[in-house]
Amino acid sequence: MERGRHIILDYRSAEGAPERLPQLAGELVSANPDVLIAGFGTLAAKAAKAATSAIPVVFTAVGDPVGAGLIASRSRPGANVTGVSGQATATAAKQLELLEELIPRGQPVAVLGNPDTPYTAQALQQVRAAADAEGQALAVFEVRAPDQLPAAVDGAIRSGAGGLVVLADPVLIGARRQFAELLAKARLPAAYGATAFVEAGGLMSYGPSDRQLVRCAAEYIDKILKGAAPASLPVEQPTVFELVINLKAAEALGLEIPPSLLARANELIE
């Protein structure tokens, strides 16, 4: 537990095991906090909502909060839940576009995602639509748990994929170092949907700014602590997106990043 001047923060992590989320949410609710904050992804927010209908819940990164049944609508969330829709499905198509700048034309692209995450289904539709428009062949592989990752990467290699699009969710982010090691060994470039992958040694990410998501969530928490009702706070949409490239990973993969792509990067990790 971390004590500040005016607040007490009580933190729980499922450590990559989403089945633990209901228990952890119940533990937090039993402490009767003023606000519950749900971290990255839909499953944490759903566990928090299921655990209480009275304590305000602020989620920080949910791809489709309406489709997941968390809120009634983005403009009028209703009940005790609101927050930030931190995953824009259009970013997945942008990941494909960026990856295509690095691999030879005609090579298929593998897409890895967790089908148990509501965001993944929407993002996959966007990637398929973008690929169909360009005549790009796709090979899709499901990863529901970290121990399924090696088989998925092996499948991508057998498919002849020139690179991977990784649809971010908490389970896959939890395996980010394993991702980096497996793909470095396979010499496969990948475009991820979260900066955490690149910080762990992955090649490239494109997605909403983590700073903006956290700042927006913090502003909502402040408003709720001052008396605002979650039902009256519209769900925020990300407006700032960042391209991050790991130059060390590029060198290890034997890739030369085009100057035009480097110029568009918001951050270069050297």
N, C-alpha and C positions, 0 to 999 in steps of 0.2 A: 504494500500500500504506500502510495506516495502522497505526502502532505504538502500543500501549498499554503499560501497566506489565507485564502478564503475558501478553498475547495479541498475535498478528499477524492482522489482517483483510485478506484478499485478495478484492477485489470484482470481479465481472464483470456486465455488463448486456447483454442482447440488443437493447436499444433498440428494442423493438417489432417485432423480426424473430425470431419463434420458431424459424425454421429454423437459427438460429445457436446454439441452446441446446446441442445435442450437442457441438459443438466447444468451447464455453466450459466445459462440464462436464468434458470431457477435459483441458483445460488445468489446471483446478483439481485434478483427481485426480492429474495428473503431479507436482504440487507436494507430494503426500502430506500433506494436512492431517489434523488430528485429527478434525474434523467438517466435513461439507458442509452448508450452510444453503441451502435452496431458497426463493426469494422467492414473491411472490403468484402463485397459480394452479397448475394441475395440470401443465402442460407442463415447467416448470422442475424440478419434483420427479421427473417421469418421466425427464428427461434425466440427472439426478443418479443415479438408481437404475440406469439403463442403463450408466452409466460406471463403476460400482464395486459390488462385492458385499461389500467388506471395510470400507470407510470408513463410519462412521455418517452417515446422512442425516437431517436434521431439516427437514421442510417447515413453512411458516408459514401457508398459506391454501389448502387443497385442498377442493373441494366434496364430492367422492365418492371418497375414497382407496381404498375397497374396489373399487368399480366400475371405477376407473382401473387396477386391478391393482398398486397401490403396496404394499398391505398385505393380510394374510390376513383380519384382522378388526380392528375398532376396539379391542377389549379385549386382543387378543393380536396385535400387528402382525406379528411374525415377522421373520426376516432382519435387515437392517441399517437399516430405515427406520421412522420414527415422526414425530410432529409434531402440528400443530394443524389441525383441520378448520375453516377460517376462513370458509366460505361456507355458511350455512344456507339451504336452498332455500326454506323458508317465508318468508324475508325478501322474496323476489320478489313473493309474493302481497301482502305488506304494502306494498311499493312501489306496487302497483296501487291498493290501498285508499287510500293517502295521496294519490295523484294524483287520484283520483275526487273528493276534497274540493275540488279546484281547478278542475275543468273542468265545463262544462254537462252535465247528464244527457242521455243519448242519443247523445253523440258517441263515435265509436270511439276506442280507444286503440291506438297502435302499439307493438310490442315489438321492440327491436333486440338482437341477440345474435350471438355467434360460434359456429356449429354445430360447429366443430372442438374446442370446449372441452367436456369431459364434463359440467361443472356446468350448462351452458346447457340441455341436454336435460331435466335434472331440474327446473330452475327454470321452464322453459317449461311443463312439465306442471302445476306449482303455479299459475302465472298463469292458464292455461287453465281449470283447475278453479275458481279463484276467480271468473273472469269468467263462466263458465257458470252458477255459482250465483246471480249477480246479473243475468244477462241482458246482460252487457257485451260489445259487439262488439270483437274484436281483429283487428289486421292485423300479421302477423309479417314482419320483414325481416332478412336475414342479412348480417352484416358480418364478413368473414374478414380484411380488411386495411384500413388507414386510407383508402386510395384508393377504397374502396367506400362510404365513409360518405356523401358527398354524394348519391349515387344513392339510398341508403336513406332519407335525410331527405326527398328529393324524393318518393319513393314514399309516405312517411308523410303528406306534405302532400296528395298526390293522393287518398289514401284518406279524406281528411276528418278525420283524427285530431285530437282536441283536445289530445293530449299523448302523451308517450312514456315507456315503462318501458325502461330500459337495463340489461341483464344484464351485470354487470361481469366482465371478464376482462382479462389483461395487454395484449392487442392494443387493446382499446377504451380502457383506462386510458391507454395511450400516446398515444391521439388525443383526450384529454380537452379540450385547449384548442380543437381543431378542432370538437369537439362543441359547446362553449359558444358559439363564434362562429356556427356554422351555425344553431343553435336560436334564438339571439338574433335573427338576421336573419329567421328564419321565424316568430318570436314564438310558439314552441311551448314550453310547460313540460315538464319531464322529471323523473322520479324515478329516481335512480341507486342502485346497490348499493354504492358506495364513496365515502368522504368526499373522495377526491382529485378527483373530478369537480366537487364544489361549491367546493373551494378554487381550482379553475381557472376558476370563473365560472359553473358550473352552478347550477340552482335548488335542488335538494333531494336528500338521500341518506338511505337507511336501511339499516343493516347492522351487522355485528359491530364492536365497538370495536377500532380499530387498536392502541390501547395494550394491551388485554388480550391480543390475539394475539401481539404482540411479547414481552410479559412472559412468557407461557406458553412460547413457543419458547425464550426465554433461560433459563428454569428447566430445561427439558429438556437444553439444551446444557450447562449447569452439571452436571447429574447425569451425563451421558455422560462429560464430562471427568474426573469423579470416579470413573468406573469402571462406571457402569450400562450395561447392554446395551439398545440400542434395542428389541429384541424384547420386552423386559419392561416397556416404558413405553406404557400405553394411549394411543391418540390422544385428545387433548383436544377437547371441543366448546365453541364460544363460548357464553357465558352473559350477556354484556353487549352490548346493542344500542343504537345511537345514531341519533337523528334530527337531521340538520344542515340548516339552511335558510339560503340566501344571500339576504339582504334586498335587496342591490343588484341581483341578477339578477331578483328579483320586481318591483322598480320598473321595470327596463328592459323587462320583458315586459308591464307594465301590469296586474300582478296584485295583488290585495289578499289577503294571507294571512289566513284566518279566525283570530280570537283563540284559538279552541280548539286550532288546530294550532300556533300560536306557543307556547302554554303547554306543549305536549308536547315541544317541541324541546329537545334537550340542548345545542345550540349554535346561536347566530345569528351569521352573518357580516354585518357592516354596512359 
